[in-house]
C-alpha cells in the first residue's frame, strides 16, 4: 500500500460512530483519511439512536486515547446496574463480580458523536459534511475512487488505498459490492418495539420491565430526555398509539405510575431483527458498523460492535502502512464476523428471554415458561414469603 499520488490513505464514507471512531484511530497514528458525511453537522450531532457502550467499547476508546469521548453514568449486569421489574415486582440481577459489563456506560449516541467530531477536527481531521450522491469506483483494484457532490454542488473525486463503508444499513457502500459476492443472513423475532422519544429524564438511567402485556423499558438519552420502548405486534402503527395510551401502557407494564410525564417528540414502530452481511470486505472496500450488520437493540451492542470493527480495521491499515503487510487487512472480515456472530448469539438469547417470558401471545405458553426459567437463572432468588402460624383463637 502506498500513499503516493493519492488524496488519502483511507476514505471513510459515513460520519457516524463507526466512521468517526475509525477516523480518530487513524489520525492518532498519522494515517491520512477523509470522512465524507451526507448530512449536516447539526443533523449528525442531534441524531438520537443508541445509548450504551459495553466494557469493550469503553476500553477501546481508552486504548486509543479517546477517554474524553465517553460521557455518561456507568452500568452493569449486576444488581447495581439496570433495574428489572417482573410483573411489577423489583428483582435483583444475580451478582457476577467478574463481569466486564460492570464497566459499561450509558452514553447517548449523539453525545459520543459530538465528542468524536470535536476531537477529530481539533486534531486536524478532514471531515466533509454535506457530501451528496456518493459513489464508489474501481473498488476491485488497488486504486479505488470515491466521487461525491459537495455542498456547493461541485462533483469531487478522491483517490485512496482503502475505502471504509460506514454509512449505515441503507447507505451506498454495501450496494457497491456485486450481489453474487455478498450474502445476507437475517433473523426476524416476530415482534416490534414502539420506540418513543420524550422530553423526560430517566431516573434511574434505565429501567427494564418483563410483563404479561409485553416488554417495556425507559432508557436515558441525556439529562433531559429518555426513550421509551414498548413491545408490540409488527402490524401496529403509530396512529394506534396516542400519547395517553403510551404512558398508560408504560404504567401498566411497570406496575406503577411512571412520573414525570412529558412531551413526546417522536414515535416509530421498529421490527426487531438481526442481520449479518458476509464477507465484510470486497477488494479495497471494507464494511463496518450498521453497513455490515444489525443487532437486536435489546442487546445494546450496536455502538460497541461499530467500535470493534473500527478498531480492527484501523489496526489492519496501520499494520499495512508500517510493515507493508496486508495479512490483517486480508483477515479483517473473518476477524469481525467471528466477533459479530458471538454477539448475535448473545443478543438473540437475551432478546428471546426478555420478551418470550412476558406476553405469551407471540411464541406461546411453552416458550414463555422456558424463557421465564432462563430469566430466573439470571436473577437473585425471590425472598421466601413468611408464613404466619394461625393464632390460638384461629386454632379453636
WOHUWO-V719464 format. One line per field, one symbol per residue. phi: phi as a letter, one per 30 degrees, with the letter a starting at -180 (. if undefined). A space follows every 50 residues. Layout:
# WOHUWO-V719464
phi: ???
This chain:
# WOHUWO-V719464
phi: .bcdicdadbcccjcceddddeedddddcicdabccbddddedddcdcbd bbbddddddddddciceddcbkddbaddddcddbcchicdbcdddbdcdd ddcdbdbeeddddedddedddddjdcccdidchdbcbhdcbdbdbbcacd ddjddcbbcacbcccbcidcddeddddeedcbcbcbbcdjabcdcbcbdb dcbddabcbcbddkdaabbdbkdbbaccbbdaddddbdddbdeddddddd edddiadcbdcadccabaccddabbbcbdcbaiccbcaiddcabbedddh ceddddddedddddddddddddbhbcddddcedddddeddddddeddddd ddddcddcddddcjdddddddddddedccdedddddcddddedddd
